[in-house]
Structures are given as structure tokens and as C-alpha cells.
Amino acid sequence: MSEKFIQSVDRAIDILELFSLTEPELSVKEISDRLKLSKSTVHGLMKTLEHRGYLEQKPTDQKYKLGLRLFELGNLVGSGMELRNLAYPIIQSLVATLQETVHLVVLDKDEVVYVEKVEAPASLRMYSMLGKRAPLYCTGGGKALFAYLDEATVDHILQQADLKALTPFTLTDPEAIKRELQKIREQGYAIDDEEIEIGLKCVAAPIFNHEGKVIASISCAGPKHRFSDDKMTTFIQQVKHAALALSRRFGYRG
């Protein structure tokens, strides 16, 4: 490990990152086994995290869960995001117009992170939730970002990414993905047609800043049967219009 890293801090973060939606509660032994650390080391770290409010111990079975301090810090991050604040009224308007769920996503390394979501009145339960990560190559919002990265970055991501076929419609061949990205640049929007989840369709468009760099994307998603051919023109126009309106707020003049 680099001398720039403090091992105890690194291990504490490893502990926090073991908790997930599928495993919201973990014992000292479970964490010790996963991280291959002694129970005494893990116990000390977890007691420190508990003392600072980052973990809570349940009195019933002595397992731990994430503490409210993380929620407080997460809200600080969210409330401090200019992008999210500027986007929210535009997203609300888009949901009201299209009656489908709308997401705002940003790029983080080789994944997208959902930073805002407004549900439609009759929404389909989807994979998305605030803070969730998803692949670039098979989500509408991800592809709308991926398409505007420089060629070297695209190649690097494609070489490093685990290009899994999440459905029968997922593109996994790097050359096929690059052709798809070229098409997205030409038309100004991306479509996810059951590529990450069967029955789900999505239209997305990129958001640019004053330098013309892509900073986020906005997407509209819902059940495929509600994205019929006769409605797609409207969905595409409205999503592109919303993305451009938000880009303008960041000084984009393209």
C-alpha cells in the first residue's frame, strides 16, 4: 500500500463499504471473515465508528448497521450539488409532461451514479435509486455520457470494464459499443431498449457545461409498452429539450 494511505482509515472505509441493500446488517465475525482481519482489529474499528455515529449496534443480535451520521453527510453532499439543485425543477416539469420517471446521473470513473430521481405517478419499480451505481455501456444515461468522452478514455474504459450481458439485448462487443456511441453523438440522444433490465426502456440526453464538456445526463425511463413508436418522437424531443435547458444554465452555447 502506498505510504500516502493510512491503513486504519482504509480499513474503516472497507468496513463501511461492506454494507449494502442486500446486506444492511453485519456481525463482527462476518466482517472479519470478509476482510480477512482479526476479530479484535475489526471490533476496535467498529466500536470507533459506532462512537462517531457511523455505525449502530442492534441490541437484539449484536449486529451492526450504518448510522445516521452517514445519512447526515450524504444529505450535505446532495444539498451542495449545484447540478442537482438546478436540475430539479426541470426534472419535475419533464415528469409532469411525460408521466414517466426521470433520472439525473453523473459519471464517476467507469460508472454512472444516480444523483436525482423523480418518480412518475404510475411508475415501474426500477433498478435505480439515489446513490446507486450502474454501468456506462448498457444504461441510457450512461451511454449519453459515454458517447461524449474522448476516444482514449472510451478505449480505456472498454478495455477495463467487465462487459457483461445483463439481458439478451445488452451490447458487449467493444466495436459494437463504439458504433453505438457514434450514433448517439450524431443524433444527440441515447436509448436503452431492455439492455439493463427486461421490460424497461429509456431515452437519455447529455448535459454540457460552458466549455462544452459533458457533465451529466438526464433520462426518462419506464415500461417498454408505454414507449411505443408513436410516443418515442415526443419522448426524445422532450428529453433533449430538458437536457439543453439545463446545459444553458451551465453556460453552454452549443
N, C-alpha and C positions, 0 to 999 in steps of 0.2 A: 504493500500500500504506500502511496506517496506520502512524504513527510508533511505535506500540506493538510492531510486528513488527521483528525483526532479520532482515534479508534472508538472511544466510548460514545462519542456523539454519533458516529457512523452506525454503531450497533443499536443505539437507541432508535434511530430512524428506521433501521431494519425491522425492529420490533413493531413500530407503528405501521409500517407498510405491509405487515403480515395480515392485518385485519382487513376484511372485505365484506361485501354484501352477503356472500355465501358463508363466510365465517366471521360473524361480528363479535364472537366471544372466544377467547383462547385461554388456556391454562399456562402456568409457568413451564410445566413439562412439555406441552405441545410446542411452545416457542423454543424451548431449549433443544428439542429434537430437530426442529426445522432449521434452526440457525447453527446447529452443532456447537453450541456453547454450554458450559456447565450451568446447572440449575442455580447455583449460588450467584454466578455472574448475572444471569437473566433476572433473578429475583431482585438483586440490588438495583439494576437498571429500571425494572418495572416499578419498584417502590418509589424511586426518584421521580419517574414520570407520573405516578399516581399523586405524589406530594404536590407536583406542579399543576395538576388538573388535566393532564393529557391522557391519563387512563383512569378508569374507575373499576374497583373490585366489587363483584357481586357477593353479598353476604351468604347467599344460598349455597352456591357451589364453588365459591372462591375463584371463579374465572374472572378474567378482565375484559373490559370493553373500552372503546375510545371515549375520552372525556369531553366535557363541554368546552374546555379551553380550545380544542381544535376547531369546534364549531364557531367560536368567537373569532378566532384568527381567520378562518375561512370566510366569514362574513366581511371582515375588514378588507380582504383581498378583493372579494366581489364588489363591495361598495366603492372601492377605489379604482375600479376599472372604467376608464372613460368610455371605452368602446361599448361596454355593456350598458352604461347609462344612456349613451346617445342612441343605441340601437333599440332600446325597449319600446318607445312609442311607435317606431316604425314596424317592429315585430307585431305589436298589438294590432296595428292597423291592417297588416297583412293577414293575420289570423281572422280578423273580422271580415275581410274581403273574401278570402278563400275557404274559410271554415275548415282549415286543416292545421295541424301542429307545425310550428315554426321553430327552428333552432338557429343559434348563433354559435359557430365553432372557430377555434383558433388553432394554429399549428404549434406543436411542441415536439421538436426533433422530428421523428418519423411517424407521429401520430396526430390525431386531432383531439381536442378537448372541448367538451360541450360547456359553454360558459353562460348560456341563456336558453331557456325553453319556455314557450307559451303553448299550452295545450288547447286543442280545438274542442268545441262543445261535445262533439261525438268522436273522441279520439280513440285510436287503436293503441293498445299498450305496446310500447316500443322499447327497444334496447337502450334508448337514450335516457340520460338523467344528468343533472348538473354535476360537473366534475368527472364524468365518465370519459374514458379514452376509447378511441376507435381507430381502425386502420385508415390510412390515406387512400389506398388503392381501390377500395370497394364501397365507399360511402359517398353520397352526393356531395356533402360539404367537404369531405376530404379531397375528392377529385377536383373540386373547384379551386382548392388551394394548390394541390399538387401540380396542376397544369401550368401554373404561373411561376414556378420555381425555375431557377436556371438549370441548364442541361446537366451540368456537372453534379448538382445536388440531386436531381432526379435520378441520374445513373447510380449515384452512391446509395440512395435510399433503396432503389430496386435491387442492388447487389446485396444489401444488408438485410432487407426485410424478409420475413417468413411469409411468402405469398401463398397463404392457404386458400383453398376453395371452400368458402363458408356456405355456399349454396351451389347448385349446378350452373348458375349464371355468373359466378364470380370469375373475372379475368385474372389469370395467374401467370400468363406468359409475359415477360418484360416487354417484348417488342409490341405485343398486342396492347398492353397498357400504355405504351408511349404513343401509339397511334390514336388511342382514345383521348389522351391528353392533348394531342394536336387538334383533334376535332373540337374539344372543349374550348381551346383558345380561339378557334375560328368562329364558333357560334356564340361564345360568351356565357355559356351555362353548362352545367353537368347534370346528368341523370343517373340515378341508381335505380335500376329496374330489377328488384329482388336479388341484388348482388350480396347484401349482407344478411338479409332476412327474407324468407319466402313470404309472399303476400304484401310486402312493403315496397312502395315506390316513392321516389324523392326527386325533387328538382332543386338545384342549388346554383348560386352565382357568387362570384368573388367580390370582396370589398377591398378597395385600394386606398392608400394614403396619398398625401400631397406629392410624394416622389414617384407615384405610380407603382409602388410595391404592394403586393397582396398582403393584407394584414389579418384577414378573417374571411369567412363566407357565411352566407345566410341560406337556409334551406327550408323547403316546405315538404312535409312527408305525411303519408297516410296510406290506407289500404289501396292496393293496386286497382281494385274495381272502381274506386272513386276518381282515379286518374285516367279516365277514358280519353281516347284520341280527341274527341270534340272539346274536352276541357283542357288538354295539355297546352294549347296555344295561350290560353288565359293564364294558367299557372306559370308558364315560362315568362310571359310578359310582366306579370306582377312581381315575380321574384327578382327578375333583372332590374325592374324599376326600383324596388326596395333597396337592392344592393347598390345601385347607382346613387340613390338619395343619401344613403349612409356614407358612401365614398365621398360625396360632395361635402359632407360635414367634416371630413378629414382633409379637405383642401384639394381633392382630386379634380383635375380639369381635363382628363382624357375624354 
